[in-house]
Amino acid sequence: NDLGINKYKILCEKPIGINLKDTKKIISKIKNKHFYVGLNRRFYSSNLKANDLINKHKGKRLISIRDQEMQNFKSKNVNKNLMYCNSVHLIDYISIYARGRLVKIQKLKKFINNKFSENLTRLVFSSKDEVLYHCNWNSPGFWSVNIIQKNHSIEMKPLENLVQEKIIKGKRIRIYHDKSKIDCILKPGLFYQVSEFLEMLNKKKHKLVNLKDYFKTVELIKKIYV
């Protein structure tokens, strides 16, 4: 009995599986083209605005992602696979902003389980976009995303906030973009994500994350943390 997994239209909380192997196994059982994964940070008003701003500028993107995780859960299995449960939010920004296929990956520093350590990984894509992913483990820190383009950059730190900087006639201009009113009232991203789910139910175009796109991010996690 699939408990309706293949019968109903579903928006499922992440993670689908606790690691790549489990995710692959579970997804293989889902034969539902209307099964979507809830990655609500894609729907932050900051991220939606950042997407609009970045797409107006052509050329190479230099993407810097700062992550932080604490292995303080009771379950050793959860602690060991926390990158699939929580870091997925940060690594998903690679899927959002880095264009083309992954052509090179450099492990500069490797995560050590249950230790104060850091993962520092450089990824290069066929579009010439580059990503520097940096996660400090078992110490405090902040989540942030920074994207630099020629004469233009954006930063989300914390992820709900957006600051844009651009050069106009040789002068640096900094613009602070406020969160949407709805993201101030409700948990950021959820309203817009549910709105997209309703669009799908009404057979309209939507931006929900399907299993194929979700799995691309899970594969990136494996490559970064292998």
Order of alpha helices (4+ residues) and beta strands (2+ residues): beta-alpha-beta-alpha-beta-alpha-alpha-alpha-beta-beta-beta-beta-beta-beta-beta-alpha-alpha-beta-alpha
